[in-house]
Amino acid sequence: MIHTKITTNYKTLGKQESMLVTELMRIKKHIFTPNDSRNILNLNENSANQILISLKKKGWILQLKRGISILTGAKKWIFWK
């Protein structure tokens, strides 16, 4: 019998990354813009963009097109509620 270990690509989130993901899920805004993230975190454009870049590298968000992103785990959350 062969046993396989299922792993995910998700990495640990920092405090602000976690706050953004949690709030986007709470308000059910799975598709969002950089402006949404700035408003949620109350950060300037550069700081918010750095968080989005980090979330993308960690596999938490996917850029659909310039200025529009989606939570990669959004599908799970949509069907949970």
N, C-alpha and C positions, 0 to 999 in steps of 0.2 A: 504494500500500500504506500502510495506517495502522498506526503503531506506538504502542502504549500502554505507559506505565510503570506497573508494579504497585507499589503502596506499601502499607505496613502502618500501623496506628494506634499501634504500640508506640513508646514513648519510652525513653530511657536510664534505667536503674535506678541508684539509689544503692547504697551498700555493704550496708546492712541489708535493703533491698528485694531485692537480688540474693541475699543469703544466705537469705532466707525462701523465695523462689521456687525456688532451687536445692535446698534441703533438702526442701521439699514434693514436688518432682519425684523426688528421690532415694528418699524413703520411699514414693513412689507414693500420696501423700495429696492427691489433686486437689480433693477437696471437704473443706473444713476450717472450723474455727470460730476466733473471735478468741482463745480460750484456747489453741488449737494454736499460733497465731502467737506469743503471749506466751511459751509454753514453749520454742519453737524459738529465739527471739531472746533469751530471758531478760530481758525488759523489763517495765516496769509497764504497767498497762492503758492509760493515756493515750498513752504513747509507741508502743505496739503499734498502737493504733487509728489514730494519725496515719499510720503506715506503710501500713496497710490503706486508708485514705482516699486516700493518694497513689497506691497501686497501682491502685485503682479509677479514679481520674482519668486515669491513664496507659494504661488499657485492659488491664491485666494480669490483673485479677480481675473477677468479676461477682458481685454479691450475689444469691443465689438467694432468700433470705428473711432476716429479721432473725437474725443470728448464724450464718448459713451462707453461705459463699462458695465459688466454684470458680475455678480458674485458667483463664483463657480459652484459653490455649495447651495445656491439658491433653489435648485430643483428639489433638493431634499426638504428644505424648509417650506416650500410652497405646498407640498403634499402632506406635511405634518399637521397642518392646521385645518 
